[in-house]
Amino acid sequence: MTTAVETTSFLDTMGAKAIAGLLAVMCLIGLSALHYRASQPGGSGSAAGASNAEFVACRGTRVEQILQLLNDGLINAEQYEEYKARAIATCAGQFPSEGN
């Protein structure tokens, strides 16, 4: 006659459930912290302002150059819009804003 020995997996114990609960709470806290940081404006004011000023200067210079090409008749209006969008994307890549 054999006796049935009941073995319980570690995953079925209260300790495993407590660890899972703590892990879930820690994940929620981490997600809340990320959301809070993402929703806050710029961080340190002077660095964010300097970065934004560099972007604005870059965009202004590049768009002005492209506008000159349009005025000189070297590109058409459709090309102007395309080149302008690319120039703005390039400046945004060079000088990313804080918090994005």
N, CA, C and O atoms as CSV, one atom per row, in Angstrom:
chain,resi,resn,atom,element,x,y,z
A,1,MET,N,N,0.827,-1.140,0.000
A,1,MET,CA,C,0.000,0.000,0.000
A,1,MET,C,C,0.896,1.236,0.000
A,1,MET,O,O,1.790,1.383,0.834
A,2,THR,N,N,0.633,2.102,-0.944
A,2,THR,CA,C,1.442,3.319,-1.036
A,2,THR,C,C,0.644,4.489,-0.499
A,2,THR,O,O,-0.576,4.558,-0.653
A,3,THR,N,N,1.332,5.374,0.110
A,3,THR,CA,C,0.652,6.549,0.642
A,3,THR,C,C,0.879,7.709,-0.316
A,3,THR,O,O,1.977,7.909,-0.835
A,4,ALA,N,N,-0.134,8.428,-0.522
A,4,ALA,CA,C,-0.045,9.580,-1.417
A,4,ALA,C,C,0.526,10.763,-0.631
A,4,ALA,O,O,-0.023,11.187,0.386
A,5,VAL,N,N,1.600,11.256,-1.120
A,5,VAL,CA,C,2.225,12.399,-0.465
A,5,VAL,C,C,1.860,13.636,-1.269
A,5,VAL,O,O,2.136,13.736,-2.465
A,6,GLU,N,N,1.245,14.551,-0.588
A,6,GLU,CA,C,0.860,15.778,-1.272
A,6,GLU,C,C,2.021,16.746,-1.214
A,6,GLU,O,O,2.497,17.110,-0.138
A,7,THR,N,N,2.467,17.155,-2.385
A,7,THR,CA,C,3.536,18.149,-2.441
A,7,THR,C,C,2.947,19.409,-3.056
A,7,THR,O,O,2.213,19.370,-4.043
A,8,THR,N,N,3.289,20.495,-2.449
A,8,THR,CA,C,2.812,21.752,-2.990
A,8,THR,C,C,3.988,22.475,-3.622
A,8,THR,O,O,5.104,22.473,-3.102
A,9,SER,N,N,3.712,23.070,-4.721
A,9,SER,CA,C,4.727,23.844,-5.427
A,9,SER,C,C,4.990,25.138,-4.666
A,9,SER,O,O,4.121,25.636,-3.951
A,10,PHE,N,N,6.186,25.670,-4.826
A,10,PHE,CA,C,6.505,26.948,-4.194
A,10,PHE,C,C,5.547,28.030,-4.670
A,10,PHE,O,O,5.215,28.940,-3.910
A,11,LEU,N,N,5.099,27.943,-5.919
A,11,LEU,CA,C,4.205,28.949,-6.473
A,11,LEU,C,C,2.841,28.962,-5.796
A,11,LEU,O,O,2.094,29.933,-5.919
A,12,ASP,N,N,2.517,27.901,-5.091
A,12,ASP,CA,C,1.236,27.829,-4.389
A,12,ASP,C,C,1.315,28.308,-2.943
A,12,ASP,O,O,0.302,28.332,-2.245
A,13,THR,N,N,2.488,28.682,-2.493
A,13,THR,CA,C,2.644,29.089,-1.096
A,13,THR,C,C,2.318,30.564,-0.908
A,13,THR,O,O,2.261,31.335,-1.866
A,14,MET,N,N,2.104,30.936,0.352
A,14,MET,CA,C,1.812,32.340,0.678
A,14,MET,C,C,3.022,33.231,0.392
A,14,MET,O,O,2.861,34.393,0.019
A,15,GLY,N,N,4.211,32.702,0.563
A,15,GLY,CA,C,5.421,33.476,0.297
A,15,GLY,C,C,5.502,33.901,-1.166
A,15,GLY,O,O,5.863,35.040,-1.462
A,16,ALA,N,N,5.172,33.005,-2.068
A,16,ALA,CA,C,5.196,33.317,-3.496
A,16,ALA,C,C,4.132,34.357,-3.831
A,16,ALA,O,O,4.357,35.246,-4.652
A,17,LYS,N,N,2.989,34.238,-3.200
A,17,LYS,CA,C,1.920,35.210,-3.444
A,17,LYS,C,C,2.308,36.585,-2.910
A,17,LYS,O,O,1.984,37.604,-3.521
A,18,ALA,N,N,2.997,36.618,-1.780
A,18,ALA,CA,C,3.453,37.889,-1.213
A,18,ALA,C,C,4.504,38.530,-2.125
A,18,ALA,O,O,4.477,39.739,-2.352
A,19,ILE,N,N,5.421,37.726,-2.640
A,19,ILE,CA,C,6.436,38.243,-3.559
A,19,ILE,C,C,5.773,38.794,-4.824
A,19,ILE,O,O,6.156,39.861,-5.302
A,20,ALA,N,N,4.800,38.092,-5.363
A,20,ALA,CA,C,4.095,38.554,-6.561
A,20,ALA,C,C,3.349,39.859,-6.285
A,20,ALA,O,O,3.333,40.763,-7.121
A,21,GLY,N,N,2.735,39.947,-5.112
A,21,GLY,CA,C,2.030,41.179,-4.750
A,21,GLY,C,C,2.987,42.356,-4.627
A,21,GLY,O,O,2.698,43.440,-5.135
A,22,LEU,N,N,4.122,42.160,-3.962
A,22,LEU,CA,C,5.120,43.219,-3.837
A,22,LEU,C,C,5.669,43.626,-5.201
A,22,LEU,O,O,5.883,44.811,-5.457
A,23,LEU,N,N,5.890,42.671,-6.055
A,23,LEU,CA,C,6.383,42.963,-7.402
A,23,LEU,C,C,5.370,43.798,-8.186
A,23,LEU,O,O,5.745,44.732,-8.895
A,24,ALA,N,N,4.109,43.464,-8.059
A,24,ALA,CA,C,3.061,44.229,-8.744
A,24,ALA,C,C,3.000,45.656,-8.215
A,24,ALA,O,O,2.851,46.600,-8.991
A,25,VAL,N,N,3.111,45.819,-6.907
A,25,VAL,CA,C,3.089,47.163,-6.310
A,25,VAL,C,C,4.298,47.962,-6.772
A,25,VAL,O,O,4.165,49.141,-7.103
A,26,MET,N,N,5.472,47.345,-6.802
A,26,MET,CA,C,6.677,48.033,-7.255
A,26,MET,C,C,6.549,48.458,-8.719
A,26,MET,O,O,6.988,49.549,-9.084
A,27,CYS,N,N,5.961,47.620,-9.548
A,27,CYS,CA,C,5.743,47.975,-10.955
A,27,CYS,C,C,4.804,49.175,-11.075
A,27,CYS,O,O,5.047,50.074,-11.880
A,28,LEU,N,N,3.750,49.193,-10.292
A,28,LEU,CA,C,2.821,50.325,-10.318
A,28,LEU,C,C,3.498,51.613,-9.868
A,28,LEU,O,O,3.255,52.676,-10.440
A,29,ILE,N,N,4.342,51.526,-8.852
A,29,ILE,CA,C,5.075,52.710,-8.390
A,29,ILE,C,C,6.022,53.199,-9.479
A,29,ILE,O,O,6.123,54.401,-9.724
A,30,GLY,N,N,6.710,52.277,-10.126
A,30,GLY,CA,C,7.619,52.648,-11.209
A,30,GLY,C,C,6.892,53.302,-12.369
A,30,GLY,O,O,7.360,54.305,-12.908
A,31,LEU,N,N,5.764,52.754,-12.755
A,31,LEU,CA,C,4.981,53.338,-13.843
A,31,LEU,C,C,4.449,54.716,-13.460
A,31,LEU,O,O,4.408,55.628,-14.286
A,32,SER,N,N,4.044,54.856,-12.205
A,32,SER,CA,C,3.571,56.165,-11.747
A,32,SER,C,C,4.686,57.201,-11.795
A,32,SER,O,O,4.456,58.343,-12.193
A,33,ALA,N,N,5.892,56.811,-11.393
A,33,ALA,CA,C,7.031,57.733,-11.427
A,33,ALA,C,C,7.357,58.131,-12.867
A,33,ALA,O,O,7.630,59.301,-13.134
A,34,LEU,N,N,7.332,57.184,-13.789
A,34,LEU,CA,C,7.594,57.500,-15.199
A,34,LEU,C,C,6.540,58.448,-15.750
A,34,LEU,O,O,6.865,59.393,-16.468
A,35,HIS,N,N,5.288,58.199,-15.418
A,35,HIS,CA,C,4.211,59.058,-15.898
A,35,HIS,C,C,4.349,60.459,-15.320
A,35,HIS,O,O,4.130,61.447,-16.021
A,36,TYR,N,N,4.709,60.547,-14.055
A,36,TYR,CA,C,4.878,61.846,-13.406
A,36,TYR,C,C,6.000,62.638,-14.074
A,36,TYR,O,O,5.839,63.826,-14.353
A,37,ARG,N,N,7.131,61.987,-14.331
A,37,ARG,CA,C,8.254,62.662,-14.987
A,37,ARG,C,C,7.888,63.106,-16.394
A,37,ARG,O,O,8.255,64.205,-16.809
A,38,ALA,N,N,7.176,62.276,-17.126
A,38,ALA,CA,C,6.806,62.610,-18.505
A,38,ALA,C,C,5.812,63.761,-18.559
A,38,ALA,O,O,5.775,64.506,-19.538
A,39,SER,N,N,5.006,63.910,-17.511
A,39,SER,CA,C,3.989,64.958,-17.529
A,39,SER,C,C,4.508,66.297,-17.019
A,39,SER,O,O,3.815,67.309,-17.129
A,40,GLN,N,N,5.721,66.317,-16.463
A,40,GLN,CA,C,6.286,67.556,-15.937
A,40,GLN,C,C,6.976,68.347,-17.042
A,40,GLN,O,O,7.624,67.749,-17.900
A,41,PRO,N,N,6.858,69.662,-17.047
A,41,PRO,CA,C,7.579,70.457,-18.038
A,41,PRO,C,C,9.062,70.464,-17.737
A,41,PRO,O,O,9.469,70.362,-16.580
A,42,GLY,N,N,9.846,70.580,-18.745
A,42,GLY,CA,C,11.278,70.688,-18.840
A,42,GLY,C,C,12.276,70.324,-17.785
A,42,GLY,O,O,13.414,70.112,-18.205
A,43,GLY,N,N,12.083,70.217,-16.562
A,43,GLY,CA,C,13.162,69.956,-15.633
A,43,GLY,C,C,13.840,71.253,-15.222
A,43,GLY,O,O,13.179,72.168,-14.731
A,44,SER,N,N,15.156,71.343,-15.419
A,44,SER,CA,C,15.875,72.571,-15.059
A,44,SER,C,C,15.604,73.638,-16.111
A,44,SER,O,O,15.846,73.419,-17.298
A,45,GLY,N,N,15.109,74.777,-15.683
A,45,GLY,CA,C,14.651,75.820,-16.584
A,45,GLY,C,C,15.697,76.354,-17.532
A,45,GLY,O,O,15.395,76.547,-18.709
A,46,SER,N,N,16.932,76.606,-17.072
A,46,SER,CA,C,17.934,77.212,-17.931
A,46,SER,C,C,18.383,76.266,-19.031
A,46,SER,O,O,18.565,76.693,-20.170
A,47,ALA,N,N,18.563,75.003,-18.718
A,47,ALA,CA,C,18.991,74.044,-19.736
A,47,ALA,C,C,17.895,73.843,-20.775
A,47,ALA,O,O,18.182,73.764,-21.970
A,48,ALA,N,N,16.643,73.759,-20.333
A,48,ALA,CA,C,15.543,73.569,-21.275
A,48,ALA,C,C,15.402,74.781,-22.172
A,48,ALA,O,O,15.166,74.637,-23.372
A,49,GLY,N,N,15.544,75.981,-21.610
A,49,GLY,CA,C,15.439,77.189,-22.414
A,49,GLY,C,C,16.557,77.298,-23.430
A,49,GLY,O,O,16.320,77.713,-24.564
A,50,ALA,N,N,17.784,76.929,-23.043
A,50,ALA,CA,C,18.916,76.996,-23.958
A,50,ALA,C,C,18.724,76.010,-25.104
A,50,ALA,O,O,18.989,76.342,-26.259
A,51,SER,N,N,18.270,74.817,-24.795
A,51,SER,CA,C,18.051,73.808,-25.823
A,51,SER,C,C,16.965,74.267,-26.785
A,51,SER,O,O,17.098,74.101,-27.997
A,52,ASN,N,N,15.892,74.843,-26.252
A,52,ASN,CA,C,14.798,75.321,-27.093
A,52,ASN,C,C,15.266,76.483,-27.970
A,52,ASN,O,O,14.872,76.572,-29.133
A,53,ALA,N,N,16.088,77.360,-27.438
A,53,ALA,CA,C,16.599,78.494,-28.211
A,53,ALA,C,C,17.479,78.015,-29.355
A,53,ALA,O,O,17.435,78.574,-30.451
A,54,GLU,N,N,18.277,76.984,-29.108
A,54,GLU,CA,C,19.117,76.426,-30.171
A,54,GLU,C,C,18.249,75.836,-31.279
A,54,GLU,O,O,18.541,76.013,-32.462
A,55,PHE,N,N,17.190,75.141,-30.896
A,55,PHE,CA,C,16.283,74.568,-31.888
A,55,PHE,C,C,15.628,75.663,-32.721
A,55,PHE,O,O,15.565,75.561,-33.946
A,56,VAL,N,N,15.144,76.708,-32.061
A,56,VAL,CA,C,14.478,77.806,-32.764
A,56,VAL,C,C,15.445,78.483,-33.727
A,56,VAL,O,O,15.063,78.808,-34.851
A,57,ALA,N,N,16.690,78.700,-33.308
A,57,ALA,CA,C,17.689,79.321,-34.180
A,57,ALA,C,C,17.990,78.431,-35.380
A,57,ALA,O,O,18.081,78.913,-36.509
A,58,CYS,N,N,18.144,77.144,-35.138
A,58,CYS,CA,C,18.413,76.186,-36.221
A,58,CYS,C,C,17.259,76.171,-37.218
A,58,CYS,O,O,17.466,76.250,-38.429
A,59,ARG,N,N,16.057,76.070,-36.694
A,59,ARG,CA,C,14.877,76.034,-37.561
A,59,ARG,C,C,14.759,77.317,-38.378
A,59,ARG,O,O,14.498,77.268,-39.580
A,60,GLY,N,N,14.949,78.455,-37.735
A,60,GLY,CA,C,14.847,79.732,-38.442
A,60,GLY,C,C,15.854,79.849,-39.569
A,60,GLY,O,O,15.516,80.285,-40.669
A,61,THR,N,N,17.093,79.459,-39.296
A,61,THR,CA,C,18.148,79.536,-40.307
A,61,THR,C,C,17.848,78.626,-41.485
A,61,THR,O,O,17.936,79.041,-42.640
A,62,ARG,N,N,17.496,77.392,-41.190
A,62,ARG,CA,C,17.254,76.427,-42.271
A,62,ARG,C,C,16.019,76.786,-43.102
A,62,ARG,O,O,16.046,76.690,-44.329
A,63,VAL,N,N,14.959,77.192,-42.446
A,63,VAL,CA,C,13.740,77.555,-43.181
A,63,VAL,C,C,14.003,78.796,-44.036
A,63,VAL,O,O,13.492,78.902,-45.151
A,64,GLU,N,N,14.790,79.724,-43.520
A,64,GLU,CA,C,15.137,80.924,-44.292
A,64,GLU,C,C,15.935,80.555,-45.544
A,64,GLU,O,O,15.710,81.119,-46.615
A,65,GLN,N,N,16.864,79.612,-45.409
A,65,GLN,CA,C,17.648,79.168,-46.558
A,65,GLN,C,C,16.759,78.501,-47.602
A,65,GLN,O,O,16.924,78.728,-48.801
A,66,ILE,N,N,15.825,77.685,-47.149
A,66,ILE,CA,C,14.927,76.995,-48.075
A,66,ILE,C,C,13.982,77.997,-48.737
A,66,ILE,O,O,13.676,77.866,-49.922
A,67,LEU,N,N,13.524,78.982,-47.992
A,67,LEU,CA,C,12.663,80.028,-48.557
A,67,LEU,C,C,13.411,80.806,-49.641
A,67,LEU,O,O,12.819,81.205,-50.644
A,68,GLN,N,N,14.691,81.015,-49.438
A,68,GLN,CA,C,15.497,81.704,-50.447
A,68,GLN,C,C,15.576,80.868,-51.731
A,68,GLN,O,O,15.526,81.416,-52.832
A,69,LEU,N,N,15.697,79.548,-51.589
A,69,LEU,CA,C,15.693,78.672,-52.765
A,69,LEU,C,C,14.371,78.794,-53.527
A,69,LEU,O,O,14.356,78.810,-54.757
A,70,LEU,N,N,13.261,78.881,-52.785
A,70,LEU,CA,C,11.949,79.036,-53.397
A,70,LEU,C,C,11.852,80.373,-54.119
A,70,LEU,O,O,11.373,80.440,-55.251
A,71,ASN,N,N,12.305,81.430,-53.468
A,71,ASN,CA,C,12.247,82.765,-54.069
A,71,ASN,C,C,13.139,82.875,-55.300
A,71,ASN,O,O,12.825,83.624,-56.225
A,72,ASP,N,N,14.249,82.136,-55.321
A,72,ASP,CA,C,15.152,82.148,-56.471
A,72,ASP,C,C,14.643,81.281,-57.613
A,72,ASP,O,O,15.219,81.293,-58.702
A,73,GLY,N,N,13.566,80.526,-57.379
A,73,GLY,CA,C,12.992,79.682,-58.422
A,73,GLY,C,C,13.701,78.349,-58.591
A,73,GLY,O,O,13.491,77.663,-59.592
A,74,LEU,N,N,14.536,77.969,-57.631
A,74,LEU,CA,C,15.260,76.706,-57.735
A,74,LEU,C,C,14.416,75.514,-57.298
A,74,LEU,O,O,14.680,74.383,-57.707
A,75,ILE,N,N,13.403,75.760,-56.470
A,75,ILE,CA,C,12.477,74.707,-56.046
A,75,ILE,C,C,11.058,75.232,-56.175
A,75,ILE,O,O,10.827,76.441,-56.203
A,76,ASN,N,N,10.100,74.293,-56.254
A,76,ASN,CA,C,8.692,74.706,-56.326
A,76,ASN,C,C,8.051,74.632,-54.931
A,76,ASN,O,O,8.704,74.234,-53.967
A,77,ALA,N,N,6.793,75.009,-54.831
A,77,ALA,CA,C,6.105,75.084,-53.536
A,77,ALA,C,C,6.017,73.711,-52.858
A,77,ALA,O,O,6.149,73.605,-51.639
A,78,GLU,N,N,5.795,72.671,-53.653
A,78,GLU,CA,C,5.709,71.321,-53.082
A,78,GLU,C,C,7.060,70.913,-52.491
A,78,GLU,O,O,7.114,70.346,-51.399
A,79,GLN,N,N,8.134,71.197,-53.199
A,79,GLN,CA,C,9.468,70.888,-52.693
A,79,GLN,C,C,9.782,71.722,-51.454
A,79,GLN,O,O,10.423,71.241,-50.519
A,80,TYR,N,N,9.329,72.966,-51.454
A,80,TYR,CA,C,9.548,73.838,-50.298
A,80,TYR,C,C,8.961,73.218,-49.036
A,80,TYR,O,O,9.621,73.169,-47.998
A,81,GLU,N,N,7.719,72.742,-49.126
A,81,GLU,CA,C,7.068,72.141,-47.962
A,81,GLU,C,C,7.809,70.887,-47.501
A,81,GLU,O,O,7.980,70.662,-46.302
A,82,GLU,N,N,8.246,70.074,-48.463
A,82,GLU,CA,C,8.969,68.844,-48.124
A,82,GLU,C,C,10.315,69.174,-47.470
A,82,GLU,O,O,10.660,68.595,-46.440
A,83,TYR,N,N,11.065,70.088,-48.054
A,83,TYR,CA,C,12.378,70.464,-47.519
A,83,TYR,C,C,12.245,71.126,-46.149
A,83,TYR,O,O,13.066,70.911,-45.257
A,84,LYS,N,N,11.203,71.927,-46.001
A,84,LYS,CA,C,10.967,72.600,-44.723
A,84,LYS,C,C,10.695,71.565,-43.626
A,84,LYS,O,O,11.230,71.678,-42.523
A,85,ALA,N,N,9.868,70.562,-43.922
A,85,ALA,CA,C,9.564,69.513,-42.944
A,85,ALA,C,C,10.831,68.744,-42.574
A,85,ALA,O,O,11.048,68.423,-41.406
A,86,ARG,N,N,11.664,68.451,-43.569
A,86,ARG,CA,C,12.922,67.746,-43.297
A,86,ARG,C,C,13.862,68.599,-42.447
A,86,ARG,O,O,14.521,68.090,-41.541
A,87,ALA,N,N,13.919,69.879,-42.739
A,87,ALA,CA,C,14.799,70.778,-41.977
A,87,ALA,C,C,14.362,70.854,-40.520
A,87,ALA,O,O,15.194,70.819,-39.614
A,88,ILE,N,N,13.064,70.957,-40.298
A,88,ILE,CA,C,12.556,71.016,-38.923
A,88,ILE,C,C,12.844,69.708,-38.198
A,88,ILE,O,O,13.217,69.718,-37.025
A,89,ALA,N,N,12.675,68.578,-38.888
A,89,ALA,CA,C,12.973,67.277,-38.278
A,89,ALA,C,C,14.461,67.157,-37.952
A,89,ALA,O,O,14.828,66.596,-36.920
A,90,THR,N,N,15.312,67.680,-38.826
A,90,THR,CA,C,16.754,67.641,-38.573
A,90,THR,C,C,17.105,68.463,-37.344
A,90,THR,O,O,17.877,68.014,-36.496
A,91,CYS,N,N,16.548,69.657,-37.241
A,91,CYS,CA,C,16.811,70.509,-36.073
A,91,CYS,C,C,16.277,69.864,-34.794
A,91,CYS,O,O,16.914,69.940,-33.743
A,92,ALA,N,N,15.123,69.238,-34.886
A,92,ALA,CA,C,14.556,68.562,-33.716
A,92,ALA,C,C,15.448,67.406,-33.283
A,92,ALA,O,O,15.565,67.128,-32.090
A,93,GLY,N,N,16.081,66.727,-34.243
A,93,GLY,CA,C,17.009,65.646,-33.910
A,93,GLY,C,C,18.291,66.160,-33.278
A,93,GLY,O,O,18.851,65.519,-32.389
A,94,GLN,N,N,18.755,67.315,-33.737
A,94,GLN,CA,C,19.983,67.888,-33.192
A,94,GLN,C,C,19.767,68.493,-31.810
A,94,GLN,O,O,20.645,68.418,-30.951
A,95,PHE,N,N,18.600,69.091,-31.598
A,95,PHE,CA,C,18.306,69.762,-30.339
A,95,PHE,C,C,16.977,69.275,-29.784
A,95,PHE,O,O,15.986,70.004,-29.827
A,96,PRO,N,N,16.943,68.040,-29.259
A,96,PRO,CA,C,15.676,67.505,-28.736
A,96,PRO,C,C,15.228,68.301,-27.522
A,96,PRO,O,O,16.043,68.766,-26.725
A,97,SER,N,N,13.903,68.450,-27.398
A,97,SER,CA,C,13.368,69.182,-26.251
A,97,SER,C,C,13.390,68.305,-25.022
A,97,SER,O,O,13.380,67.078,-25.125
A,98,GLU,N,N,13.422,68.924,-23.867
A,98,GLU,CA,C,13.422,68.197,-22.597
A,98,GLU,C,C,12.062,67.564,-22.387
A,98,GLU,O,O,11.035,68.160,-22.709
A,99,GLY,N,N,12.057,66.350,-21.844
A,99,GLY,CA,C,10.799,65.688,-21.494
A,99,GLY,C,C,10.161,64.939,-22.642
A,99,GLY,O,O,9.111,64.327,-22.443
A,100,ASN,N,N,10.744,64.953,-23.848
A,100,ASN,CA,C,10.189,64.196,-24.976
A,100,ASN,C,C,11.027,63.016,-25.271
A,100,ASN,O,O,10.720,62.255,-26.189
